[in-house]
Amino acid sequence: MRIAFLGFGLIAGSIARAIHAAPGAPLPNASLIAWSPSGNGPLAAVDEGVLDEAAAHPASAVADADLVILAGPPLVCLELVDRLAGDLASVLRSDTVVSDVASTKMAIVERAGRHGLRFVGGHPMAGREQTGYAASTPDLFRERPWIVVPADGTDVEATQLVEKLALACGGRPVQMSAMEHDSAVAAISHLPLLVAAALVESVATSGRPGDRDWDLARSLAASGWRDTTRLARGDPEMGAGIVATNANALLQRLRDFHGVLGDWLEEVERLAEADDAAAADVDIIRRRFQAARDRLGEDG
């Protein structure tokens, strides 16, 4: 089994580490090769014995591969899909299965389908705010869902290969459609990303009225601020690609959030206008906090 990575950062590096740390079933005797634009990650992985080979060019990585994994931000994955059907088509075997690890699926799956690639979309539901191969870890996907999106429902063998990849990394393969995936992650991943960035923009400002207390606030910040803004510390290219390739699903989630935030604004305005804070009616606020807590449940 020859597995080729196009792109080799946190996710691809963690996949390679997981396979290297647990050789054998369900991907016995896997040979791992990777290419990245800089080449730094693959070279480091070869030195560590995680990869068998660092490719100097995408063509040498793809040649004779049984499975090609596109491991870049969504917009980069779209470019790679085009290349596999373009300048790399002559070295890509017709039976090679192509998958990806991007966090949006519809745009990539549809593009691969138009090009006639043997494609199965993938998205391991795990990550870190750090980027690059140096941040990778072999247990990143352990017991985490790994979304599998078959582009062709009749190609069972291709789908099973991507599921084996997930299992080899300790993940739990979960099949769903590209539309179901993008709608779900818009709610629990992409909207929180935008909210985190918007929170930073609204609070950590400079050069405008109202920013005079930011230095003081920053000196007092603890885990609440850190946890709420963690997603805003991620890769800007990744964030831009997520919004660009999942704009439709994200737009509806953002409109819903905007409406709820408007309700909160009205409640806070009502309390701010009260003459006596101690005597103000806070039952509505209390119930809303309780309802949010109840909806999350113990597992969050």
N, C-alpha and C positions, 0 to 999 in steps of 0.2 A: 504494500500500500504506500504510494507516494503522495504526500500531502504538501501542497505549495501554498505559501502565504504571499499575497500581494499587499504590502503594508505590514509593519511589524512593530506595533507599540504595545500598550497595556494589554489589550484583549488578545491579540495574536500571540504575544509573548506568554500570557497566562495559559493559553491553550497548549502551546508547545511545552511549557513547563509541566503541565498536568499530564500530557501524554508521555513525556520523558520520565516523569516520576513514577508512573504506573504502566510500564510496557505490558503488552499482551492484549487479551480480549478487552473490549470488543474491537480494537484495531491492532491486531497482532503485527509485529515487525514493521511498524510504520516508519517510513523514511521521511524526514522533515526538511524542507528547503524553503527559504524565504528571501524576498526582495523588498527593499524599502527605498524611498528616494534618497535618503542620506547614506544608507548602508550601515549605519552605526549599530543599530539594534541587532540585525542578523549577524554581524561580525562578532559582537559581544556574546551572542548566544552560541555561536560555533566554538568560541574560546571556552565557554562553560560546559560544552558538551550537550547543550539543549537542542541545538540544530545539527543536522548532518552537513548542511551546506548553506552558504550565503551566496545568493545569485547576484551577478553583476548587472543583470538586465531582466525585466519581466519575462521575456521570451525564454530565457534559460530556466527560469523558475517553473513556468507553465508547461514546458515541453515534457511529455510523457507522464504528466501528473494524473492520478486517479481522482483527486479532489483538489479543487482550487478554492481558497478562502479569501474573499475580498475583505480586507481588514483596515478600512479607513473610514473617515467621516462620510455621511450619506452622499454628499456631492462628489466626493472622490470615488465612491463606489459606482456611481453612475458613469463617471469617466472611464473607470476600469471595465465596466460592462461594455461600453462602446469599443474599447480597445480589444477586448476579447473577440468581438465580432468584426474588428477592423484589422489593425496591423499585427495582432497576435493570433488571428484566426488560423494562419497557416501552421502554427505549432501546437494549437489546441486540438487534442483528439476529439473526435465526434462523440465518444462515449464518456468523456470527462464530466464529472459532476461539479458544478460551480455553486458555491454558497457564499454567504456574507455574514457579518456580525453587526451590521449597522442598526441603529435604533429606530429607523423608519423602514417600512416594507413596501407599501403600494407602488411608489414611484420606481423602486429598484426592480421589484418583481415584474412589473409591467414592461419596463425597458428590456429586461432580459428576455421576456417572452416575445417581444417584437423582433429581437435579434435571433430567436430560435435557439438560444442556449439551453443546455440541460441544467436548469437552475432550480434550486430549492432555497428559499429565503431562510435566514436564521438570525436570532437575536438572543444571546445569553443575557438574562436579566440580572446582571451584576456589573459593578464598576467601582471606580474610585475617582476622587477629584484629581489625583496625580496622573500624569500621562507618561508615555514612553515605556520602552522595554524594561528599564531599570525599576519601574514601579510594579512590574508583573509578579504574580505569585501563583503557585500551582493549585492552591485551594480556593481561588477566587469564585469558581462556579459550583462549589460543592453544595449539593442540596438546593440549588437555585433553579428556577424554571428556565428552560432554553426553548424559546419559541421557534417552531418549525413551520414554515409556510410553503407547502408544495405548490409550485407554479403549474404543474401538470398532475392532476389527480390520478392519472393512469401509470405514472412512473414510480411505482412502489419501491423499486430497488434504489433509486436516487434518494428518495425520502428516507429510507431506512439507513442509508449511509450517513446522512446528516444526523439522524438520531443516534447512531453509533458514536459519532463524534461527541455529541453532548454527553452520552453515557461515559465515554472514555475520560471526560473532564470532570466527572462527578456530578453533572447536571441532570435535571429531570426534563426530558423532551416533552413539549406540549404542542400539539398541532392546532392551528387555527388559520383563518383566512387573513390576508393582508389587511383588509378593511377592519376586521375585528381587532387585530393587533394595533393598528395605528390609532383607532378610537380609544382603546384602553390606555396605551402609553401616553396619549395626549393628556389624559386625566391625571395619571399617577407619576409621570416623569417630566413631560414637556411643559405642562402648565406650571408645576413647581419650579422648573428652571427659569421660566419667564418671571414668575413672582419673586424669586430670589434676586434676580438682576434688577427688577423694578424697585425692590426694597432698598438695595444698595444705592440706586440712582436717587431715590427720594430722601435718603437719610445721610449718606456719606457724600455730601455735596461740598463744593468749594466755589468761592467767587460769586455768591449770590446772597441776597437777604435770607436770613434764617439759618445760615450755616455756622454761625458763631459758636454754637455749642457742640459741634461735631468732635473737636479735639478732646473735649471733656468726656463726651459720651463714649468715644472710642477707648479712652483710658479706663472706663468702668465696664466695658463689654466683657461678658463671660460666655458660658456655654450656650445660652439662649440665642445670642446674636450669631455665634459661630455655627451652630447647628442650622439655623434658619437661612443663613447665607452660604452654606457649604456648596450648593450647586453652582453658585455664581463664580466659584473659583475654578471651574472647569475650563476646558479648551474652547476658546471663542470660535474657532473654525467648526468644531463639532456642533456648538450651539446654533450657529448660523445655518448649517446644513440641516439640522433637525427642523428648524422653523420653516426653511424653504421647502422641504420635501414632505412636511406634514401640516401645511398651512390650513387646509380645509378643516381637519378634525380639531386642530388647535384653536382655530378661530371661534368655533362654537363653545369650546371649554372656556376660552378667555371671555366671551360675552357673558356666559353664566357667572363666572367669577366677578366680572364687573358689576353685574346686577346685585349679587349678594353683598359685595363691598359697599355699594350704594346704600343698601339697607343698614349696614353697620354704621355708615356715616351719619345717617339720620338719627340713629339711636344715641350715638356719642354726642351729636349736636344737641339733642334734647337734654342730656345730662349736663353738658357744658353750660347750658342756659339756666339750669336750676339754681335757685338762690341758696339752697342748703344741700350740700352733697350728702350729708348724713341722712337727710330726710327724703332724698330723691328715690323714686321707684326704680329699683334695679332688677326687679323680677324678670323682665324680658331678657336682659343681658345674661342673668344667671341661667335662665332656661336655655338660651342659645349655647352657652358654654357647655352646659350639661348634655344637650342634644349632640353637639359635636363629639364630646367624649364618648357618649353611648354608641354613636355610629362607628367610631374607630374600634371599639371593643378592646379586649386585652391584648390582641395581637397587633393593633395599630394599623 
